Amino acid sequence: MFDIKAWAEYVGEWTAKDPYGFLTIMHLALTPLFLGSTILSKKLAKIIEAREKDEKRKKNTKKNSQGRKKITKAKQLRKD
């Protein structure tokens, strides 16, 4: 089975003996994850902005339709 304690000791020794090599490997291993996170964050921001625009548009449409109803009622009352 995988011994976590032995692995942690190995990584600790490796870090102490070759810190620049360790940092290089960590940088190379983590860069794709950071890039993926950036891409997904931008997509999420676009989705949120689109939803906010849609909600604002719906709110304005509802407000305008209520205003039109009031105008229509006023015109009908004037005709009568």
PDB file with one MODEL, atoms N, CA, C and O in Angstrom:
MODEL        1
ATOM      1  N   MET A   1       0.818  -1.183   0.000  1.00  0.00           N
ATOM      2  CA  MET A   1       0.000   0.000   0.000  1.00  0.00           C
ATOM      3  C   MET A   1       0.865   1.251   0.000  1.00  0.00           C
ATOM      4  O   MET A   1       2.070   1.196   0.247  1.00  0.00           O
ATOM      5  N   PHE A   2       0.237   2.353  -0.277  1.00  0.00           N
ATOM      6  CA  PHE A   2       0.948   3.622  -0.370  1.00  0.00           C
ATOM      7  C   PHE A   2       1.181   4.188   1.021  1.00  0.00           C
ATOM      8  O   PHE A   2       0.236   4.399   1.781  1.00  0.00           O
ATOM      9  N   ASP A   3       2.443   4.433   1.349  1.00  0.00           N
ATOM     10  CA  ASP A   3       2.797   4.952   2.668  1.00  0.00           C
ATOM     11  C   ASP A   3       2.969   6.472   2.575  1.00  0.00           C
ATOM     12  O   ASP A   3       3.955   6.961   2.023  1.00  0.00           O
ATOM     13  N   ILE A   4       2.006   7.206   3.118  1.00  0.00           N
ATOM     14  CA  ILE A   4       1.998   8.666   3.017  1.00  0.00           C
ATOM     15  C   ILE A   4       3.155   9.273   3.801  1.00  0.00           C
ATOM     16  O   ILE A   4       3.766  10.246   3.358  1.00  0.00           O
ATOM     17  N   LYS A   5       3.456   8.700   4.967  1.00  0.00           N
ATOM     18  CA  LYS A   5       4.529   9.241   5.796  1.00  0.00           C
ATOM     19  C   LYS A   5       5.870   9.152   5.067  1.00  0.00           C
ATOM     20  O   LYS A   5       6.645  10.109   5.065  1.00  0.00           O
ATOM     21  N   ALA A   6       6.139   8.007   4.453  1.00  0.00           N
ATOM     22  CA  ALA A   6       7.396   7.833   3.716  1.00  0.00           C
ATOM     23  C   ALA A   6       7.439   8.782   2.515  1.00  0.00           C
ATOM     24  O   ALA A   6       8.485   9.358   2.214  1.00  0.00           O
ATOM     25  N   TRP A   7       6.336   8.940   1.849  1.00  0.00           N
ATOM     26  CA  TRP A   7       6.282   9.844   0.696  1.00  0.00           C
ATOM     27  C   TRP A   7       6.530  11.285   1.130  1.00  0.00           C
ATOM     28  O   TRP A   7       7.260  12.015   0.458  1.00  0.00           O
ATOM     29  N   ALA A   8       5.924  11.708   2.255  1.00  0.00           N
ATOM     30  CA  ALA A   8       6.122  13.065   2.761  1.00  0.00           C
ATOM     31  C   ALA A   8       7.591  13.291   3.147  1.00  0.00           C
ATOM     32  O   ALA A   8       8.130  14.372   2.909  1.00  0.00           O
ATOM     33  N   GLU A   9       8.235  12.291   3.733  1.00  0.00           N
ATOM     34  CA  GLU A   9       9.655  12.409   4.070  1.00  0.00           C
ATOM     35  C   GLU A   9      10.494  12.547   2.809  1.00  0.00           C
ATOM     36  O   GLU A   9      11.431  13.343   2.762  1.00  0.00           O
ATOM     37  N   TYR A  10      10.155  11.772   1.791  1.00  0.00           N
ATOM     38  CA  TYR A  10      10.877  11.837   0.518  1.00  0.00           C
ATOM     39  C   TYR A  10      10.746  13.224  -0.098  1.00  0.00           C
ATOM     40  O   TYR A  10      11.735  13.797  -0.554  1.00  0.00           O
ATOM     41  N   VAL A  11       9.543  13.759  -0.112  1.00  0.00           N
ATOM     42  CA  VAL A  11       9.319  15.092  -0.679  1.00  0.00           C
ATOM     43  C   VAL A  11      10.062  16.140   0.142  1.00  0.00           C
ATOM     44  O   VAL A  11      10.644  17.065  -0.425  1.00  0.00           O
ATOM     45  N   GLY A  12      10.054  16.014   1.450  1.00  0.00           N
ATOM     46  CA  GLY A  12      10.785  16.941   2.307  1.00  0.00           C
ATOM     47  C   GLY A  12      12.279  16.920   2.035  1.00  0.00           C
ATOM     48  O   GLY A  12      12.917  17.970   1.963  1.00  0.00           O
ATOM     49  N   GLU A  13      12.838  15.719   1.883  1.00  0.00           N
ATOM     50  CA  GLU A  13      14.267  15.597   1.569  1.00  0.00           C
ATOM     51  C   GLU A  13      14.565  16.183   0.196  1.00  0.00           C
ATOM     52  O   GLU A  13      15.556  16.892   0.021  1.00  0.00           O
ATOM     53  N   TRP A  14      13.716  15.890  -0.766  1.00  0.00           N
ATOM     54  CA  TRP A  14      13.899  16.398  -2.127  1.00  0.00           C
ATOM     55  C   TRP A  14      13.871  17.928  -2.126  1.00  0.00           C
ATOM     56  O   TRP A  14      14.684  18.573  -2.788  1.00  0.00           O
ATOM     57  N   THR A  15      12.924  18.499  -1.373  1.00  0.00           N
ATOM     58  CA  THR A  15      12.811  19.952  -1.286  1.00  0.00           C
ATOM     59  C   THR A  15      14.060  20.556  -0.651  1.00  0.00           C
ATOM     60  O   THR A  15      14.540  21.599  -1.094  1.00  0.00           O
ATOM     61  N   ALA A  16      14.579  19.913   0.373  1.00  0.00           N
ATOM     62  CA  ALA A  16      15.770  20.427   1.056  1.00  0.00           C
ATOM     63  C   ALA A  16      17.010  20.316   0.169  1.00  0.00           C
ATOM     64  O   ALA A  16      17.852  21.214   0.175  1.00  0.00           O
ATOM     65  N   LYS A  17      17.133  19.237  -0.584  1.00  0.00           N
ATOM     66  CA  LYS A  17      18.317  19.013  -1.419  1.00  0.00           C
ATOM     67  C   LYS A  17      18.287  19.847  -2.698  1.00  0.00           C
ATOM     68  O   LYS A  17      19.318  20.365  -3.128  1.00  0.00           O
ATOM     69  N   ASP A  18      17.102  19.977  -3.310  1.00  0.00           N
ATOM     70  CA  ASP A  18      16.999  20.662  -4.603  1.00  0.00           C
ATOM     71  C   ASP A  18      15.770  21.574  -4.626  1.00  0.00           C
ATOM     72  O   ASP A  18      14.771  21.247  -5.267  1.00  0.00           O
ATOM     73  N   PRO A  19      15.836  22.718  -3.928  1.00  0.00           N
ATOM     74  CA  PRO A  19      14.648  23.573  -3.848  1.00  0.00           C
ATOM     75  C   PRO A  19      14.211  24.130  -5.201  1.00  0.00           C
ATOM     76  O   PRO A  19      13.014  24.238  -5.466  1.00  0.00           O
ATOM     77  N   TYR A  20      15.172  24.487  -6.062  1.00  0.00           N
ATOM     78  CA  TYR A  20      14.807  25.054  -7.362  1.00  0.00           C
ATOM     79  C   TYR A  20      14.160  24.005  -8.270  1.00  0.00           C
ATOM     80  O   TYR A  20      13.230  24.313  -9.016  1.00  0.00           O
ATOM     81  N   GLY A  21      14.643  22.799  -8.204  1.00  0.00           N
ATOM     82  CA  GLY A  21      14.027  21.715  -8.974  1.00  0.00           C
ATOM     83  C   GLY A  21      12.612  21.442  -8.490  1.00  0.00           C
ATOM     84  O   GLY A  21      11.698  21.234  -9.289  1.00  0.00           O
ATOM     85  N   PHE A  22      12.440  21.445  -7.164  1.00  0.00           N
ATOM     86  CA  PHE A  22      11.110  21.234  -6.585  1.00  0.00           C
ATOM     87  C   PHE A  22      10.153  22.334  -7.025  1.00  0.00           C
ATOM     88  O   PHE A  22       9.035  22.053  -7.457  1.00  0.00           O
ATOM     89  N   LEU A  23      10.593  23.594  -6.915  1.00  0.00           N
ATOM     90  CA  LEU A  23       9.738  24.713  -7.312  1.00  0.00           C
ATOM     91  C   LEU A  23       9.416  24.674  -8.808  1.00  0.00           C
ATOM     92  O   LEU A  23       8.302  25.006  -9.213  1.00  0.00           O
ATOM     93  N   THR A  24      10.376  24.274  -9.614  1.00  0.00           N
ATOM     94  CA  THR A  24      10.134  24.174 -11.060  1.00  0.00           C
ATOM     95  C   THR A  24       9.076  23.118 -11.357  1.00  0.00           C
ATOM     96  O   THR A  24       8.160  23.356 -12.144  1.00  0.00           O
ATOM     97  N   ILE A  25       9.200  21.966 -10.734  1.00  0.00           N
ATOM     98  CA  ILE A  25       8.227  20.893 -10.952  1.00  0.00           C
ATOM     99  C   ILE A  25       6.839  21.324 -10.472  1.00  0.00           C
ATOM    100  O   ILE A  25       5.845  21.076 -11.155  1.00  0.00           O
ATOM    101  N   MET A  26       6.764  21.968  -9.305  1.00  0.00           N
ATOM    102  CA  MET A  26       5.467  22.429  -8.788  1.00  0.00           C
ATOM    103  C   MET A  26       4.859  23.477  -9.722  1.00  0.00           C
ATOM    104  O   MET A  26       3.655  23.474  -9.979  1.00  0.00           O
ATOM    105  N   HIS A  27       5.710  24.368 -10.222  1.00  0.00           N
ATOM    106  CA  HIS A  27       5.224  25.396 -11.145  1.00  0.00           C
ATOM    107  C   HIS A  27       4.665  24.747 -12.420  1.00  0.00           C
ATOM    108  O   HIS A  27       3.587  25.116 -12.887  1.00  0.00           O
ATOM    109  N   LEU A  28       5.385  23.805 -12.964  1.00  0.00           N
ATOM    110  CA  LEU A  28       4.934  23.121 -14.177  1.00  0.00           C
ATOM    111  C   LEU A  28       3.667  22.302 -13.932  1.00  0.00           C
ATOM    112  O   LEU A  28       2.813  22.190 -14.811  1.00  0.00           O
ATOM    113  N   ALA A  29       3.554  21.741 -12.753  1.00  0.00           N
ATOM    114  CA  ALA A  29       2.371  20.933 -12.443  1.00  0.00           C
ATOM    115  C   ALA A  29       1.141  21.804 -12.184  1.00  0.00           C
ATOM    116  O   ALA A  29       0.027  21.404 -12.524  1.00  0.00           O
ATOM    117  N   LEU A  30       1.319  22.977 -11.594  1.00  0.00           N
ATOM    118  CA  LEU A  30       0.180  23.817 -11.215  1.00  0.00           C
ATOM    119  C   LEU A  30      -0.265  24.793 -12.296  1.00  0.00           C
ATOM    120  O   LEU A  30      -1.408  25.250 -12.272  1.00  0.00           O
ATOM    121  N   THR A  31       0.601  25.120 -13.234  1.00  0.00           N
ATOM    122  CA  THR A  31       0.253  26.092 -14.277  1.00  0.00           C
ATOM    123  C   THR A  31      -1.007  25.705 -15.058  1.00  0.00           C
ATOM    124  O   THR A  31      -1.874  26.558 -15.245  1.00  0.00           O
ATOM    125  N   PRO A  32      -1.146  24.467 -15.519  1.00  0.00           N
ATOM    126  CA  PRO A  32      -2.382  24.122 -16.246  1.00  0.00           C
ATOM    127  C   PRO A  32      -3.639  24.281 -15.389  1.00  0.00           C
ATOM    128  O   PRO A  32      -4.699  24.647 -15.896  1.00  0.00           O
ATOM    129  N   LEU A  33      -3.518  24.007 -14.100  1.00  0.00           N
ATOM    130  CA  LEU A  33      -4.669  24.161 -13.218  1.00  0.00           C
ATOM    131  C   LEU A  33      -5.054  25.632 -13.079  1.00  0.00           C
ATOM    132  O   LEU A  33      -6.239  25.965 -13.076  1.00  0.00           O
ATOM    133  N   PHE A  34      -4.056  26.514 -12.964  1.00  0.00           N
ATOM    134  CA  PHE A  34      -4.346  27.943 -12.888  1.00  0.00           C
ATOM    135  C   PHE A  34      -4.965  28.452 -14.184  1.00  0.00           C
ATOM    136  O   PHE A  34      -5.886  29.269 -14.156  1.00  0.00           O
ATOM    137  N   LEU A  35      -4.466  27.977 -15.311  1.00  0.00           N
ATOM    138  CA  LEU A  35      -5.022  28.384 -16.606  1.00  0.00           C
ATOM    139  C   LEU A  35      -6.475  27.919 -16.735  1.00  0.00           C
ATOM    140  O   LEU A  35      -7.338  28.668 -17.192  1.00  0.00           O
ATOM    141  N   GLY A  36      -6.729  26.689 -16.332  1.00  0.00           N
ATOM    142  CA  GLY A  36      -8.103  26.182 -16.363  1.00  0.00           C
ATOM    143  C   GLY A  36      -9.015  26.987 -15.468  1.00  0.00           C
ATOM    144  O   GLY A  36     -10.154  27.278 -15.832  1.00  0.00           O
ATOM    145  N   SER A  37      -8.526  27.345 -14.311  1.00  0.00           N
ATOM    146  CA  SER A  37      -9.310  28.155 -13.380  1.00  0.00           C
ATOM    147  C   SER A  37      -9.619  29.522 -13.984  1.00  0.00           C
ATOM    148  O   SER A  37     -10.731  30.028 -13.838  1.00  0.00           O
ATOM    149  N   THR A  38      -8.655  30.113 -14.652  1.00  0.00           N
ATOM    150  CA  THR A  38      -8.862  31.418 -15.285  1.00  0.00           C
ATOM    151  C   THR A  38      -9.927  31.342 -16.367  1.00  0.00           C
ATOM    152  O   THR A  38     -10.809  32.198 -16.442  1.00  0.00           O
ATOM    153  N   ILE A  39      -9.843  30.327 -17.194  1.00  0.00           N
ATOM    154  CA  ILE A  39     -10.814  30.161 -18.283  1.00  0.00           C
ATOM    155  C   ILE A  39     -12.221  29.959 -17.732  1.00  0.00           C
ATOM    156  O   ILE A  39     -13.176  30.573 -18.207  1.00  0.00           O
ATOM    157  N   LEU A  40     -12.341  29.097 -16.730  1.00  0.00           N
ATOM    158  CA  LEU A  40     -13.656  28.836 -16.147  1.00  0.00           C
ATOM    159  C   LEU A  40     -14.213  30.061 -15.429  1.00  0.00           C
ATOM    160  O   LEU A  40     -15.423  30.286 -15.446  1.00  0.00           O
ATOM    161  N   SER A  41     -13.351  30.852 -14.801  1.00  0.00           N
ATOM    162  CA  SER A  41     -13.799  32.081 -14.132  1.00  0.00           C
ATOM    163  C   SER A  41     -14.352  33.078 -15.143  1.00  0.00           C
ATOM    164  O   SER A  41     -15.371  33.722 -14.897  1.00  0.00           O
ATOM    165  N   LYS A  42     -13.679  33.201 -16.274  1.00  0.00           N
ATOM    166  CA  LYS A  42     -14.151  34.126 -17.309  1.00  0.00           C
ATOM    167  C   LYS A  42     -15.490  33.666 -17.884  1.00  0.00           C
ATOM    168  O   LYS A  42     -16.378  34.481 -18.129  1.00  0.00           O
ATOM    169  N   LYS A  43     -15.630  32.364 -18.095  1.00  0.00           N
ATOM    170  CA  LYS A  43     -16.909  31.840 -18.596  1.00  0.00           C
ATOM    171  C   LYS A  43     -18.028  32.110 -17.602  1.00  0.00           C
ATOM    172  O   LYS A  43     -19.124  32.516 -17.988  1.00  0.00           O
ATOM    173  N   LEU A  44     -17.752  31.884 -16.326  1.00  0.00           N
ATOM    174  CA  LEU A  44     -18.762  32.122 -15.295  1.00  0.00           C
ATOM    175  C   LEU A  44     -19.140  33.596 -15.234  1.00  0.00           C
ATOM    176  O   LEU A  44     -20.314  33.930 -15.070  1.00  0.00           O
ATOM    177  N   ALA A  45     -18.156  34.476 -15.363  1.00  0.00           N
ATOM    178  CA  ALA A  45     -18.442  35.910 -15.343  1.00  0.00           C
ATOM    179  C   ALA A  45     -19.343  36.294 -16.515  1.00  0.00           C
ATOM    180  O   ALA A  45     -20.257  37.102 -16.351  1.00  0.00           O
ATOM    181  N   LYS A  46     -19.095  35.723 -17.692  1.00  0.00           N
ATOM    182  CA  LYS A  46     -19.940  36.008 -18.858  1.00  0.00           C
ATOM    183  C   LYS A  46     -21.363  35.514 -18.638  1.00  0.00           C
ATOM    184  O   LYS A  46     -22.321  36.197 -18.999  1.00  0.00           O
ATOM    185  N   ILE A  47     -21.505  34.340 -18.051  1.00  0.00           N
ATOM    186  CA  ILE A  47     -22.833  33.787 -17.792  1.00  0.00           C
ATOM    187  C   ILE A  47     -23.585  34.668 -16.801  1.00  0.00           C
ATOM    188  O   ILE A  47     -24.770  34.942 -16.990  1.00  0.00           O
ATOM    189  N   ILE A  48     -22.906  35.112 -15.748  1.00  0.00           N
ATOM    190  CA  ILE A  48     -23.546  35.968 -14.744  1.00  0.00           C
ATOM    191  C   ILE A  48     -23.966  37.291 -15.371  1.00  0.00           C
ATOM    192  O   ILE A  48     -25.070  37.771 -15.116  1.00  0.00           O
ATOM    193  N   GLU A  49     -23.097  37.889 -16.191  1.00  0.00           N
ATOM    194  CA  GLU A  49     -23.437  39.146 -16.849  1.00  0.00           C
ATOM    195  C   GLU A  49     -24.641  38.977 -17.773  1.00  0.00           C
ATOM    196  O   GLU A  49     -25.514  39.843 -17.823  1.00  0.00           O
ATOM    197  N   ALA A  50     -24.686  37.864 -18.503  1.00  0.00           N
ATOM    198  CA  ALA A  50     -25.807  37.618 -19.405  1.00  0.00           C
ATOM    199  C   ALA A  50     -27.111  37.479 -18.621  1.00  0.00           C
ATOM    200  O   ALA A  50     -28.143  38.003 -19.039  1.00  0.00           O
ATOM    201  N   ARG A  51     -27.070  36.782 -17.495  1.00  0.00           N
ATOM    202  CA  ARG A  51     -28.274  36.635 -16.660  1.00  0.00           C
ATOM    203  C   ARG A  51     -28.738  37.981 -16.119  1.00  0.00           C
ATOM    204  O   ARG A  51     -29.932  38.282 -16.109  1.00  0.00           O
ATOM    205  N   GLU A  52     -27.773  38.793 -15.667  1.00  0.00           N
ATOM    206  CA  GLU A  52     -28.133  40.109 -15.137  1.00  0.00           C
ATOM    207  C   GLU A  52     -28.762  40.987 -16.222  1.00  0.00           C
ATOM    208  O   GLU A  52     -29.738  41.691 -15.965  1.00  0.00           O
ATOM    209  N   LYS A  53     -28.200  40.943 -17.434  1.00  0.00           N
ATOM    210  CA  LYS A  53     -28.770  41.708 -18.544  1.00  0.00           C
ATOM    211  C   LYS A  53     -30.180  41.231 -18.846  1.00  0.00           C
ATOM    212  O   LYS A  53     -31.084  42.040 -19.057  1.00  0.00           O
ATOM    213  N   ASP A  54     -30.371  39.902 -18.868  1.00  0.00           N
ATOM    214  CA  ASP A  54     -31.675  39.333 -19.174  1.00  0.00           C
ATOM    215  C   ASP A  54     -32.700  39.733 -18.112  1.00  0.00           C
ATOM    216  O   ASP A  54     -33.828  40.100 -18.439  1.00  0.00           O
ATOM    217  N   GLU A  55     -32.302  39.660 -16.835  1.00  0.00           N
ATOM    218  CA  GLU A  55     -33.218  40.053 -15.752  1.00  0.00           C
ATOM    219  C   GLU A  55     -33.567  41.539 -15.848  1.00  0.00           C
ATOM    220  O   GLU A  55     -34.717  41.925 -15.636  1.00  0.00           O
ATOM    221  N   LYS A  56     -32.577  42.366 -16.166  1.00  0.00           N
ATOM    222  CA  LYS A  56     -32.820  43.801 -16.296  1.00  0.00           C
ATOM    223  C   LYS A  56     -33.770  44.073 -17.469  1.00  0.00           C
ATOM    224  O   LYS A  56     -34.671  44.906 -17.370  1.00  0.00           O
ATOM    225  N   ARG A  57     -33.555  43.359 -18.577  1.00  0.00           N
ATOM    226  CA  ARG A  57     -34.416  43.524 -19.747  1.00  0.00           C
ATOM    227  C   ARG A  57     -35.849  43.100 -19.423  1.00  0.00           C
ATOM    228  O   ARG A  57     -36.801  43.784 -19.797  1.00  0.00           O
ATOM    229  N   LYS A  58     -35.998  41.978 -18.733  1.00  0.00           N
ATOM    230  CA  LYS A  58     -37.332  41.509 -18.358  1.00  0.00           C
ATOM    231  C   LYS A  58     -38.020  42.487 -17.416  1.00  0.00           C
ATOM    232  O   LYS A  58     -39.221  42.733 -17.528  1.00  0.00           O
ATOM    233  N   LYS A  59     -37.253  43.038 -16.492  1.00  0.00           N
ATOM    234  CA  LYS A  59     -37.808  44.006 -15.542  1.00  0.00           C
ATOM    235  C   LYS A  59     -38.294  45.252 -16.280  1.00  0.00           C
ATOM    236  O   LYS A  59     -39.385  45.755 -16.009  1.00  0.00           O
ATOM    237  N   ASN A  60     -37.481  45.745 -17.210  1.00  0.00           N
ATOM    238  CA  ASN A  60     -37.871  46.920 -17.990  1.00  0.00           C
ATOM    239  C   ASN A  60     -39.074  46.625 -18.875  1.00  0.00           C
ATOM    240  O   ASN A  60     -39.948  47.477 -19.033  1.00  0.00           O
ATOM    241  N   THR A  61     -39.130  45.427 -19.454  1.00  0.00           N
ATOM    242  CA  THR A  61     -40.262  45.045 -20.296  1.00  0.00           C
ATOM    243  C   THR A  61     -41.535  45.004 -19.465  1.00  0.00           C
ATOM    244  O   THR A  61     -42.584  45.474 -19.905  1.00  0.00           O
ATOM    245  N   LYS A  62     -41.444  44.442 -18.263  1.00  0.00           N
ATOM    246  CA  LYS A  62     -42.605  44.360 -17.382  1.00  0.00           C
ATOM    247  C   LYS A  62     -43.063  45.761 -16.983  1.00  0.00           C
ATOM    248  O   LYS A  62     -44.260  46.049 -16.968  1.00  0.00           O
ATOM    249  N   LYS A  63     -42.100  46.632 -16.659  1.00  0.00           N
ATOM    250  CA  LYS A  63     -42.416  48.002 -16.271  1.00  0.00           C
ATOM    251  C   LYS A  63     -43.086  48.740 -17.440  1.00  0.00           C
ATOM    252  O   LYS A  63     -44.053  49.475 -17.241  1.00  0.00           O
ATOM    253  N   ASN A  64     -42.565  48.540 -18.654  1.00  0.00           N
ATOM    254  CA  ASN A  64     -43.137  49.190 -19.831  1.00  0.00           C
ATOM    255  C   ASN A  64     -44.542  48.679 -20.128  1.00  0.00           C
ATOM    256  O   ASN A  64     -45.421  49.454 -20.504  1.00  0.00           O
ATOM    257  N   SER A  65     -44.754  47.371 -19.959  1.00  0.00           N
ATOM    258  CA  SER A  65     -46.083  46.820 -20.248  1.00  0.00           C
ATOM    259  C   SER A  65     -47.111  47.339 -19.239  1.00  0.00           C
ATOM    260  O   SER A  65     -48.269  47.559 -19.594  1.00  0.00           O
ATOM    261  N   GLN A  66     -46.697  47.534 -17.993  1.00  0.00           N
ATOM    262  CA  GLN A  66     -47.613  48.094 -16.995  1.00  0.00           C
ATOM    263  C   GLN A  66     -47.946  49.539 -17.346  1.00  0.00           C
ATOM    264  O   GLN A  66     -49.086  49.978 -17.189  1.00  0.00           O
ATOM    265  N   GLY A  67     -46.951  50.270 -17.821  1.00  0.00           N
ATOM    266  CA  GLY A  67     -47.188  51.648 -18.233  1.00  0.00           C
ATOM    267  C   GLY A  67     -48.132  51.719 -19.427  1.00  0.00           C
ATOM    268  O   GLY A  67     -48.986  52.603 -19.495  1.00  0.00           O
ATOM    269  N   ARG A  68     -47.981  50.792 -20.365  1.00  0.00           N
ATOM    270  CA  ARG A  68     -48.866  50.749 -21.537  1.00  0.00           C
ATOM    271  C   ARG A  68     -50.301  50.453 -21.126  1.00  0.00           C
ATOM    272  O   ARG A  68     -51.245  51.005 -21.689  1.00  0.00           O
ATOM    273  N   LYS A  69     -50.455  49.569 -20.132  1.00  0.00           N
ATOM    274  CA  LYS A  69     -51.806  49.240 -19.662  1.00  0.00           C
ATOM    275  C   LYS A  69     -52.476  50.474 -19.068  1.00  0.00           C
ATOM    276  O   LYS A  69     -53.661  50.715 -19.298  1.00  0.00           O
ATOM    277  N   LYS A  70     -51.715  51.253 -18.303  1.00  0.00           N
ATOM    278  CA  LYS A  70     -52.272  52.469 -17.703  1.00  0.00           C
ATOM    279  C   LYS A  70     -52.668  53.469 -18.783  1.00  0.00           C
ATOM    280  O   LYS A  70     -53.711  54.115 -18.683  1.00  0.00           O
ATOM    281  N   ILE A  71     -51.842  53.596 -19.805  1.00  0.00           N
ATOM    282  CA  ILE A  71     -52.154  54.512 -20.907  1.00  0.00           C
ATOM    283  C   ILE A  71     -53.401  54.045 -21.641  1.00  0.00           C
ATOM    284  O   ILE A  71     -54.258  54.854 -21.995  1.00  0.00           O
ATOM    285  N   THR A  72     -53.503  52.739 -21.870  1.00  0.00           N
ATOM    286  CA  THR A  72     -54.674  52.188 -22.568  1.00  0.00           C
ATOM    287  C   THR A  72     -55.935  52.443 -21.748  1.00  0.00           C
ATOM    288  O   THR A  72     -56.965  52.825 -22.301  1.00  0.00           O
ATOM    289  N   LYS A  73     -55.862  52.234 -20.431  1.00  0.00           N
ATOM    290  CA  LYS A  73     -57.023  52.482 -19.571  1.00  0.00           C
ATOM    291  C   LYS A  73     -57.417  53.958 -19.628  1.00  0.00           C
ATOM    292  O   LYS A  73     -58.599  54.288 -19.716  1.00  0.00           O
ATOM    293  N   ALA A  74     -56.418  54.840 -19.577  1.00  0.00           N
ATOM    294  CA  ALA A  74     -56.699  56.278 -19.610  1.00  0.00           C
ATOM    295  C   ALA A  74     -57.363  56.659 -20.934  1.00  0.00           C
ATOM    296  O   ALA A  74     -58.291  57.467 -20.948  1.00  0.00           O
ATOM    297  N   LYS A  75     -56.901  56.089 -22.038  1.00  0.00           N
ATOM    298  CA  LYS A  75     -57.508  56.378 -23.334  1.00  0.00           C
ATOM    299  C   LYS A  75     -58.948  55.881 -23.397  1.00  0.00           C
ATOM    300  O   LYS A  75     -59.828  56.550 -23.940  1.00  0.00           O
ATOM    301  N   GLN A  76     -59.171  54.704 -22.837  1.00  0.00           N
ATOM    302  CA  GLN A  76     -60.537  54.142 -22.847  1.00  0.00           C
ATOM    303  C   GLN A  76     -61.465  55.026 -22.014  1.00  0.00           C
ATOM    304  O   GLN A  76     -62.604  55.273 -22.410  1.00  0.00           O
ATOM    305  N   LEU A  77     -60.989  55.498 -20.875  1.00  0.00           N
ATOM    306  CA  LEU A  77     -61.792  56.354 -20.030  1.00  0.00           C
ATOM    307  C   LEU A  77     -62.094  57.680 -20.731  1.00  0.00           C
ATOM    308  O   LEU A  77     -63.192  58.215 -20.579  1.00  0.00           O
ATOM    309  N   ARG A  78     -61.163  58.207 -21.478  1.00  0.00           N
ATOM    310  CA  ARG A  78     -61.360  59.445 -22.219  1.00  0.00           C
ATOM    311  C   ARG A  78     -62.417  59.267 -23.312  1.00  0.00           C
ATOM    312  O   ARG A  78     -63.221  60.164 -23.564  1.00  0.00           O
ATOM    313  N   LYS A  79     -62.401  58.092 -23.957  1.00  0.00           N
ATOM    314  CA  LYS A  79     -63.373  57.808 -25.009  1.00  0.00           C
ATOM    315  C   LYS A  79     -64.791  57.725 -24.446  1.00  0.00           C
ATOM    316  O   LYS A  79     -65.749  58.161 -25.085  1.00  0.00           O
ATOM    317  N   ASP A  80     -64.915  57.162 -23.245  1.00  0.00           N
ATOM    318  CA  ASP A  80     -66.230  56.975 -22.641  1.00  0.00           C
ATOM    319  C   ASP A  80     -66.730  58.286 -22.158  1.00  0.00           C
ATOM    320  O   ASP A  80     -67.829  58.363 -21.609  1.00  0.00           O
TER     321      ASP A  80
ENDMDL
END
